[in-house]
């Protein structure tokens, strides 16, 4: 994991790592290994993907500190004791959610926009900073018509909200999460259900916001009540609205850009933390779309 990206050779002798290579590469590798050891000494169990993300960033010339990333860890009720940012932009995103009542996370698939926002919401609920979590998504089909869906309203919208359930159940015991949903402490709802409501003392996440209309986005942003915080996430390259309809997220980014108390964090393909091929797929599509627009 370290040798090829950092341009060093590493061998093991007893309890020592022997590094060889150019001086500048050795300095990077030594700093990274020292930080990994220090983080482990502090009791954090690093996963392979955590190390891989740090190595990739260092190899690309970024001044990344694993210790600083871990200082932004988010405690959640989970199989994992905490969730950590894996890139500098993810760290900035978490800091913005802590500091601002309205934050936007904009970027391609796999950058952790929704996942980290969910972790922050659960952490705030456990710390009793808020009294409920509201997870919202526009019910827009992604390029295919599903036709008539059977069942009551909850069963009809459930497929659209599945990604939010997946993130929730990954961080919280399913039985505990289910009980909180039944009690209304965690609410997962389509965006249309937000009209006419005022949400106080809540942490609200609007996912897939690129598929909102201008009217829906304005309606959503004006639901925010006292003691509440909202995070809006979206990928403006994957808009599934009907032809001729402009994205409420795209318009909101233009309209709200100069408001000091609103923070917008932009992610890039470098922040993709899913399978390594996801980053390559995102980059390939970006190159293809750029050629098509020329």
C-alpha positions, 0 to 999 in steps of 0.5 A, a space after each residue: 500500500 505504501 511502496 508504489 504510491 510513495 516511490 519507496 521500498 520497504 523491508 522488515 527486519 525484526 521489529 523495524 521497517 527499513 525504508 529506501 528510496 529518494 530522500 523526499 519520498 523517504 520523508 513522506 513515507 516516514 511521516 506517514 508511518 509515524 502518524 499511523 503508529 501514533 494513531 494506533 497507540 491512541 487506541 484507534 484501529 485503522 482500516 485498510 481503506 483509511 490508510 489507502 486514502 491517506 497514502 493516495 493524498 500524500 502521493 498526490 502532494 497534499 499535506 495530509 495529517 492522519 492525526 488531524 483527520 482523526 481529530 475530526 472523528 464522529 462518535 456514533 452508536 455503531 459496530 465501529 466506535 467512530 467514523 472518520 473523515 478520509 480526505 481534507 475536504 471531508 474534514 472541512 465538510 464535518 467542520 462546516 456542519 459543526 459550525 454552520 446551521 446550513 451546509 451544502 455538500 456538492 460532489 460526485 458519487 462516493 465522496 461521503 456527502 450523505 454518509 458523513 452528514 448522517 454520522 453527524 446527525 446521529 452523533 448530535 442525537 446521542 449527545 442530546 444536541 437535537 431531539 430528532 433527525 429528519 431525512 428527506 429525499 425527492 421521489 424522482 426516478 433515476 432515468 427509468 419509469 417504475 410505473 404504478 407501485 403497490 401499497 400504502 404511501 409509506 410502501 410507495 416511497 420506500 424504494 426512493 428512501 432506501 439509501 438513507 436507510 442503508 446509511 442509518 443501519 450501517 451506523 446504528 443497530 437495526 433494532 435501535 434505529 427501528 424503534 427510533 423510527 417508530 417513535 418518530 425520533 428519526 423520520 425518513 420522508 419524501 420531500 413533498 411531505 415537508 410543505 407547511 412544516 416548521 422543524 425546530 430542534 432537529 437535524 435535517 438532511 436533504 439528499 439527492 438535492 439536485 433533483 429538486 425543483 426551484 420551488 421545492 428547494 425554496 420550500 425546503 430551506 424555509 422549513 428550518 426552525 429554532 435550534 435546527 441544523 440542515 445539510 443539503 447534499 447533491 451531485 449536479 452532474 446527475 440530475 434526473 429531472 424531466 427535460 426543461 426543468 432546472 435544478 433547485 440545487 443549481 439555482 440555490 448555489 447561485 442565490 445563496 453563495 454570498 450569505 456568510 452563515 451558509 457554507 458550501 463544500 465542493 468535493 472532487 473525484 479525489 474525495 471518492 472513498 468507495 471502491 477504487 474503481 468508482 474514482 476511475 469511473 467518475 474521472 472517465 465520465 468527466 473526461 467523456 462529458 468534457 469532450 462532448 461539450 467542446 
